Amino acid sequence: MLSLALIALFATAAIVSLVVLADCALKLRHAWGAVKHELAREWSAPVSEGAVVMLRPTRQPERAVPVTPLAVAA
């Protein structure tokens, strides 16, 4: 009888902790969406994942040297 009560207690605690974790994840998702929206509005970019990491380059990137099989063999 006591073991059944302990199992029920631990099962209830596990369910409650999972519900709290899901609630925190949902709040974090909404907060991240608000941050993305604010960044997109600030940078005048569309709301997307790319808007978060979009940076404006200060200079032109260096041109990459094409790799040929002869250059690799040397």
C-alpha positions, 0 to 999 in steps of 0.5 A: 500500500505504501509503495503504491502511494510512493509510486503515485507521488513520484508519477504526479511529481513527474507529470507536474514537472513535465507540464512546467517544462512544457509551459517554459518552452512555450513561453520561450518560443513566444519570447524568441518570436517577439525578439525575431520580430523586433530585430526584423523591424529594426533592420527592416528585414522580413521576419525569418530565422535569417533576420536574426543573424543578418549582418551588414558587411563593412567591406567586400569579401575577398574572392575565393581562389578556385580549387582545381585538381592540379592545384590540389595535386601540387 
